[in-house]
Amino acid sequence: MSSFRTVTLLVAAALVAVGLALAGWFAAQGMAKLRTDDRYVTVKGSAEKIVDADRVVWPLPHTVGGNDLAEVQRQLDANTDAIRRFFTGAGFAPEEIVVSPPRLEDRWAYAYGDSRPPERYRYSTTVSLRTDDVAKALEVLRRSGELVAGGVMIGEGSAPDFDYTRLNDIKPALIAEATAAARDSAQQFAKDSGARLGGIRSANQGVVSISDRDQSSPQVKRVRVVTTVEYFLKD
């Protein structure tokens, strides 16, 4: 009976030892997997495309001054009509021309005596061209000196603003190109570090920027996409 109990205890002890060994092995495998999966690399990829602007907004602010309010009003209306004719004569539709509400400034309202400026009234407004015919707008832009020659004094802030509105047409292809470039960088990093590239840990679809190609041609735009991707690394 004593021998039987001894054998039973030995078998139980052996089973416990085997169980502990197996548990340790599985735990070690789990830790190894955890350490492997925790390794990752962050890479960026970019793609660019040069495009032509497809919309332009060209504001032409102008101001007149004087001491006779009625005469100032007449001059402002005459200048506004001159700018309208300048645009319509170039072939632009009336709905492409927008006139902002005029702004009247009485410069004597808060000035007294010798501090008063020689001109009491300043009357200003802005006539803007908003069109998708960028080529025609560029032609007219080169002739803007005709307005000054006709007595219309154009104020500051008259630079045209060119825009590209069809971003959604090219964005998917740019993101795909940038993502492929990011993966190529990750593959190279994995190769150099003696690892294998795993799946994606996280990804940022991309930051899109539209800028002028250069200062002398704002009507030509550079569209750039940058994506950020994290890949797991495997041993």
ABEGO torsion letter per residue (X at the ends): XAAAAAAAAAAAAAAAAAAAAAAAAAAAAAAAAAAAAABBBBBBBBBBBBBBBABBBBBBBBBBBEABAAAAAAAAAAAAAAAAAAAAAAGBBAAABBBBBBBBBBAAAABBEAABBABABBBBBBBBBBBABAAAAAAAAAAAAAAAAAGBBBBBGABBBBBBAAAAAAAAAAAAAAAAAAAAAAAAAAAAAGBBBBBBABBBAEBBBBBBABAABAABBBBBBBBBBBBBBBX
